[in-house]
Amino acid sequence: MSIVFSHTTALEILRDPRYGASVAQARIPMPSPEDPPSDNELSRAVNRLGISPCKETRPHMACAHESGLRENRESVIHRQSCELPRGAYILIADGLGVASPEHLLIQMAPGATDVELMLLTCELCGLYAVCEDEEYGITQRPAPLTTKERILGYLNELGPHPHARRVRRAVAFVGENAGSPRESMLYLRFSLPRRLGGYAMQPLAMNLPIEMERLGSPVGDRTTRMPDLVLSLPEGDRPGICVEYAGSPHLQAGRPQLDDLRQNELMACGFEPYTIWSEQYNSMNYMDNLVDGTLRRKLGLARRRPGAEKLALERARRDLLLCELNSVDGRHWGISESSAEYESLLARVEVAKDAEWAKRNQTQGKA
């Protein structure tokens, strides 16, 4: 009897280093089971994989026979509604499989908000996995589980699907190789268009390996540094611009010295690094001044001069995006748009939109 775990159960399995590493290295496609397992078969499979019952009340599974959803006390069965491409499910143990990272996004889309779906895509394309049992809530991966190119290739094979458009939209905005959820959030704040609360900056890469000379070592000794966000590379007399996020791990004993050494080496090879701590990340005034004031000028981008109404609308959208990002924990879905703070900020966005629209009409009328 073969069993394929899906949805949040597949996500938990892929986050487990025992299985995630093998998925990143090689995949064996697995057909969808025709029928769901018995309760005893499910129990044995859960024990084999070491899925903790406290993480999820009922495992989610997929099967091909008929379509629709069936729930009972022991499990949730998702029946396929269409033919799936080869590789939608992958083998992780004898007779046991999970949804591939690409198909998992399709499965998770209905229950996730747009921001949650983007952050999940960042995680699957990144170098970390959310893990509540770890001190800082994540474990590091040696390699991403998938890539943006691979996700888009799968969507092309899948063809018309109710959730494919939202996944494509998420992929369009996310970056690859993030090392933490906060790096993913910082990337989104930089990359998203202003209508979605971002700064529309388009970073070049996250954790881009940059080889350089190691300071304080014999001549010729080289090292590799990977800045969190690279906005530009050194060119002529113009320095490269990179941004580092400094979270709680950077406060550990000895870490500030290592961070200073890293920063000095980046400057020595032509970069101008900027560090953002949590307090600064959550200060909209600081971020606005840093990104729209300093970084745009350093990158040679034109100075923006929006009117007061448009400026207020963009600020309201940035506040709304920050609220959503800070509410995502990677374990609960559909929550980023459910808080009272979100509703209040959304109302502020609507008021600002009306004011900006009225100003635009007034200006056009005068013209």
C-alpha positions as CSV (number, residue, x, y, z in Angstrom):
1,M,0.0,0.0,0.0
2,S,1.5,3.4,-1.0
3,I,0.7,6.6,0.8
4,V,1.2,10.2,-0.3
5,F,1.2,12.9,2.3
6,S,0.0,16.3,1.2
7,H,-0.6,19.9,2.3
8,T,0.6,20.9,5.8
9,T,1.8,17.3,6.5
10,A,4.0,17.3,3.4
11,L,5.3,20.7,4.4
12,E,6.3,19.4,7.9
13,I,8.0,16.4,6.3
14,L,9.9,18.6,3.8
15,R,11.0,20.8,6.6
16,D,12.6,17.8,8.4
17,P,16.3,17.7,7.6
18,R,16.1,13.9,7.2
19,Y,13.8,14.2,4.2
20,G,14.4,17.7,2.9
21,A,18.1,17.1,2.1
22,S,17.3,14.1,-0.1
23,V,14.6,16.0,-1.9
24,A,17.1,18.8,-2.7
25,Q,19.6,16.3,-4.1
26,A,17.5,13.9,-6.1
27,R,13.9,13.0,-6.7
28,I,12.1,9.8,-7.5
29,P,8.6,10.5,-9.0
30,M,5.7,8.6,-7.4
31,P,2.2,8.0,-8.8
32,S,-0.8,9.1,-6.8
33,P,-2.4,6.2,-4.8
34,E,-5.8,5.1,-6.1
35,D,-7.3,4.8,-2.6
36,P,-6.5,6.1,0.9
37,P,-4.8,3.8,3.5
38,S,-6.6,2.2,6.4
39,D,-6.2,3.7,9.8
40,N,-3.6,1.0,10.7
41,E,-1.6,1.6,7.6
42,L,-1.6,5.3,8.2
43,S,-0.5,4.8,11.8
44,R,2.4,2.6,10.7
45,A,3.5,5.2,8.1
46,V,3.4,8.0,10.6
47,N,5.6,6.0,13.0
48,R,8.0,5.2,10.2
49,L,8.5,8.8,9.3
50,G,8.6,10.0,12.8
51,I,5.9,12.6,12.4
52,S,5.2,14.1,15.8
53,P,1.4,13.9,16.6
54,C,1.6,17.1,18.5
55,K,2.5,19.1,15.4
56,E,-0.7,18.2,13.5
57,T,-3.9,16.7,14.7
58,R,-4.6,14.8,11.5
59,P,-2.3,13.9,8.7
60,H,-3.3,15.2,5.2
61,M,-3.0,12.7,2.3
62,A,-3.7,12.7,-1.4
63,C,-5.2,9.9,-3.6
64,A,-6.4,9.8,-7.2
65,H,-9.8,7.9,-6.8
66,E,-12.6,10.3,-7.5
67,S,-12.4,14.0,-6.5
68,G,-13.3,15.9,-3.4
69,L,-12.4,16.0,0.3
70,R,-13.0,13.4,3.0
71,E,-12.3,13.9,6.7
72,N,-12.5,11.7,9.7
73,R,-11.0,11.5,13.1
74,E,-7.8,10.1,11.9
75,S,-7.0,11.9,8.7
76,V,-7.9,14.3,5.9
77,I,-8.0,12.8,2.4
78,H,-7.7,15.1,-0.6
79,R,-8.9,13.5,-3.8
80,Q,-7.4,14.8,-7.1
81,S,-9.6,16.9,-9.3
82,C,-7.4,16.6,-12.4
83,E,-4.5,14.7,-13.9
84,L,-1.2,15.8,-12.5
85,P,2.2,16.1,-14.2
86,R,4.8,13.4,-13.5
87,G,6.7,14.5,-10.4
88,A,3.8,16.1,-8.5
89,Y,4.5,13.5,-5.8
90,I,7.9,12.2,-4.9
91,L,9.1,9.1,-3.0
92,I,10.8,9.7,0.4
93,A,10.7,6.1,1.8
94,D,9.6,2.7,0.6
95,G,5.9,3.1,-0.4
96,L,5.7,6.6,1.2
97,G,5.7,9.9,-0.7
98,V,5.0,13.6,-0.3
99,A,3.8,16.4,-2.6
100,S,6.7,17.9,-4.4
101,P,7.7,21.5,-3.4
102,E,6.2,22.8,-6.6
103,H,2.9,21.0,-6.2
104,L,2.8,21.8,-2.5
105,L,2.4,25.5,-3.4
106,I,-0.7,24.6,-5.5
107,Q,-2.1,22.7,-2.5
108,M,-1.3,25.4,0.1
109,A,-2.6,28.3,-2.1
110,P,-6.3,28.1,-1.2
111,G,-5.7,28.5,2.5
112,A,-2.9,31.0,2.4
113,T,-3.0,34.8,1.9
114,D,-0.8,36.3,-0.8
115,V,1.9,37.3,1.6
116,E,1.9,33.9,3.3
117,L,2.2,32.2,-0.1
118,M,5.1,34.5,-1.1
119,L,6.9,33.7,2.2
120,L,6.3,29.9,1.7
121,T,7.8,30.2,-1.8
122,C,10.8,32.0,-0.3
123,E,11.3,29.2,2.2
124,L,11.1,26.4,-0.4
125,C,13.5,28.4,-2.6
126,G,15.7,29.3,0.4
127,L,18.4,27.9,2.7
128,Y,16.2,27.6,5.8
129,A,13.2,25.7,7.1
130,V,10.8,26.9,9.7
131,C,11.1,24.7,12.9
132,E,9.4,25.7,16.1
133,D,11.6,23.3,18.2
134,E,14.8,25.2,17.3
135,E,16.1,28.2,19.4
136,Y,15.5,30.7,16.7
137,G,12.6,29.0,15.0
138,I,14.5,27.7,11.9
139,T,17.0,25.1,10.7
140,Q,19.5,25.7,7.9
141,R,19.4,23.8,4.6
142,P,22.5,23.0,2.6
143,A,20.5,23.7,-0.6
144,P,17.0,25.0,-1.6
145,L,14.3,22.4,-2.2
146,T,13.3,24.0,-5.5
147,T,13.9,27.1,-7.7
148,K,11.7,29.7,-9.3
149,E,12.5,28.2,-12.7
150,R,11.5,24.8,-11.6
151,I,8.2,26.0,-10.1
152,L,7.3,27.9,-13.3
153,G,8.2,24.8,-15.3
154,Y,5.9,22.7,-13.2
155,L,3.0,25.2,-13.6
156,N,3.5,25.1,-17.4
157,E,3.1,21.3,-17.3
158,L,0.1,21.5,-15.0
159,G,-1.7,23.8,-17.4
160,P,-5.0,25.6,-16.5
161,H,-5.5,25.2,-12.7
162,P,-7.6,27.3,-10.3
163,H,-4.6,28.2,-8.1
164,A,-1.8,28.4,-10.7
165,R,-2.2,32.1,-11.2
166,R,-1.7,33.0,-7.6
167,V,1.4,30.8,-7.4
168,R,2.8,32.4,-10.5
169,R,2.2,35.8,-9.0
170,A,4.0,34.8,-5.8
171,V,7.0,33.5,-7.7
172,A,7.3,36.7,-9.6
173,F,8.0,38.7,-6.5
174,V,10.1,36.4,-4.3
175,G,13.9,35.9,-4.2
176,E,16.0,32.7,-3.9
177,N,18.6,31.6,-1.4
178,A,17.2,33.5,1.6
179,G,18.8,32.4,4.9
180,S,16.0,33.2,7.2
181,P,12.3,34.3,7.3
182,R,13.4,37.8,8.1
183,E,15.7,37.9,5.1
184,S,12.7,36.8,2.9
185,M,10.6,39.6,4.5
186,L,13.2,42.2,3.9
187,Y,13.6,41.1,0.3
188,L,9.8,41.4,-0.2
189,R,9.8,44.9,1.3
190,F,12.5,45.9,-1.2
191,S,11.2,44.1,-4.3
192,L,7.4,44.4,-4.2
193,P,5.8,47.2,-6.3
194,R,4.6,50.3,-4.4
195,R,1.0,49.4,-5.0
196,L,1.7,46.3,-2.8
197,G,3.6,48.1,-0.1
198,G,7.2,47.6,-1.3
199,Y,9.9,50.0,-2.4
200,A,10.1,48.6,-6.0
201,M,13.9,48.3,-5.7
202,Q,14.6,44.8,-7.3
203,P,17.6,43.4,-5.4
204,L,20.1,41.5,-7.5
205,A,20.3,38.5,-5.3
206,M,20.2,37.1,-1.7
207,N,23.3,35.5,-0.2
208,L,25.3,35.9,-3.4
209,P,28.7,34.2,-2.9
210,I,31.4,36.9,-3.3
211,E,35.0,35.8,-3.2
212,M,37.5,38.2,-1.7
213,E,40.8,38.5,0.1
214,R,40.7,37.6,3.8
215,L,41.9,40.5,5.9
216,G,44.6,39.8,8.4
217,S,45.8,36.6,6.7
218,P,48.8,35.8,4.5
219,V,48.7,37.3,1.0
220,G,46.6,35.3,-1.4
221,D,44.3,33.7,1.3
222,R,40.8,34.0,0.0
223,T,37.3,33.8,1.6
224,T,33.7,33.9,0.5
225,R,31.1,36.3,1.9
226,M,27.4,36.1,1.2
227,P,25.6,39.4,1.9
228,D,21.9,39.0,2.8
229,L,20.7,41.4,0.0
230,V,22.9,42.6,-2.9
231,L,21.4,45.7,-4.5
232,S,24.3,46.4,-6.9
233,L,27.9,45.2,-7.6
234,P,31.0,47.4,-7.6
235,E,31.5,49.1,-10.9
236,G,34.4,51.4,-11.6
237,D,34.5,54.0,-8.8
238,R,30.9,53.2,-7.8
239,P,30.7,50.9,-4.8
240,G,28.4,47.9,-4.7
241,I,25.5,48.2,-2.3
242,C,24.5,45.4,0.1
243,V,22.1,45.2,3.1
244,E,22.5,42.9,6.1
245,Y,19.8,42.0,8.5
246,A,21.0,41.6,12.1
247,G,18.7,39.5,14.3
248,S,19.0,37.9,17.7
249,P,21.8,35.5,16.7
250,H,24.0,38.5,16.0
251,L,24.0,39.4,19.7
252,Q,25.7,36.1,20.7
253,A,29.1,36.3,22.4
254,G,31.8,36.9,19.8
255,R,29.3,37.5,16.9
256,P,29.7,41.3,16.8
257,Q,33.4,40.9,16.2
258,L,32.8,38.4,13.3
259,D,30.2,40.8,11.9
260,D,32.6,43.7,11.9
261,L,35.3,41.6,10.2
262,R,32.7,40.5,7.6
263,Q,31.8,44.1,7.0
264,N,35.4,45.3,6.7
265,E,36.1,42.6,4.1
266,L,33.0,43.6,2.1
267,M,34.2,47.2,2.2
268,A,37.7,46.2,1.2
269,C,36.4,44.6,-2.0
270,G,34.3,47.5,-3.0
271,F,31.0,47.1,-1.2
272,E,29.2,49.6,0.9
273,P,27.3,47.5,3.5
274,Y,24.3,48.7,5.5
275,T,23.0,46.8,8.5
276,I,19.4,46.7,9.7
277,W,18.5,45.6,13.2
278,S,15.0,44.5,14.3
279,E,14.2,47.9,15.8
280,Q,15.2,49.7,12.6
281,Y,13.3,47.1,10.4
282,N,10.1,47.9,12.3
283,S,10.6,51.7,12.1
284,M,8.9,52.9,9.0
285,N,10.5,56.3,9.2
286,Y,14.0,54.7,9.3
287,M,13.3,52.4,6.4
288,D,11.8,55.1,4.3
289,N,14.8,57.4,4.9
290,L,17.3,54.6,4.3
291,V,15.7,53.2,1.1
292,D,14.1,56.1,-0.6
293,G,16.5,58.7,0.8
294,T,19.9,57.1,0.9
295,L,19.9,53.8,-1.1
296,R,18.1,55.2,-4.2
297,R,20.7,58.0,-4.4
298,K,23.6,55.6,-3.9
299,L,22.3,53.4,-6.7
300,G,21.9,56.4,-9.0
301,L,18.2,56.2,-9.2
302,A,16.0,59.2,-9.9
303,R,14.8,61.0,-6.8
304,R,11.1,60.5,-6.3
305,R,8.8,63.5,-5.8
306,P,5.3,62.1,-5.3
307,G,2.5,64.5,-4.2
308,A,1.3,64.5,-0.6
309,E,-1.7,62.3,-1.3
310,K,0.3,59.7,-3.2
311,L,3.0,59.8,-0.5
312,A,0.3,59.1,2.2
313,L,-1.1,56.2,0.2
314,E,2.2,54.6,-0.4
315,R,3.1,55.0,3.4
316,A,-0.3,53.4,4.3
317,R,0.4,50.4,2.0
318,R,3.9,50.0,3.5
319,D,2.5,49.9,7.0
320,L,-0.1,47.4,5.9
321,L,2.6,45.1,4.3
322,L,4.7,45.3,7.4
323,C,1.8,44.3,9.6
324,E,1.1,41.3,7.4
325,L,4.7,40.2,7.3
326,N,5.1,40.4,11.1
327,S,2.0,38.3,11.6
328,V,3.2,35.3,9.5
329,D,4.7,32.4,11.5
330,G,5.0,29.7,8.8
331,R,2.6,27.4,10.7
332,H,-0.8,29.0,10.6
333,W,-2.5,29.9,7.4
334,G,-4.9,32.7,6.4
335,I,-4.0,34.7,9.5
336,S,-2.0,37.6,8.0
337,E,-5.2,39.4,7.0
338,S,-7.3,38.6,10.1
339,S,-6.0,40.9,12.9
340,A,-7.7,44.0,14.1
341,E,-4.5,45.9,13.3
342,Y,-4.7,44.7,9.7
343,E,-8.3,45.8,9.4
344,S,-7.5,49.2,10.8
345,L,-4.6,49.7,8.4
346,L,-6.6,48.4,5.4
347,A,-9.2,51.0,6.2
348,R,-6.5,53.7,6.3
349,V,-5.3,52.5,2.8
350,E,-8.9,52.9,1.5
351,V,-9.1,56.4,2.9
352,A,-5.7,57.3,1.4
353,K,-6.8,55.8,-2.0
354,D,-9.9,58.0,-2.0
355,A,-7.9,61.1,-1.2
356,E,-5.3,60.4,-3.9
357,W,-8.1,59.7,-6.4
358,A,-9.8,63.0,-5.6
359,K,-6.6,64.9,-5.9
360,R,-5.8,63.3,-9.3
361,N,-9.3,64.2,-10.6
362,Q,-8.9,67.7,-9.3
363,T,-5.6,68.1,-11.1
364,Q,-7.0,66.7,-14.4
365,G,-10.0,69.0,-14.1
366,K,-7.7,72.0,-13.9
367,A,-5.7,70.8,-16.9
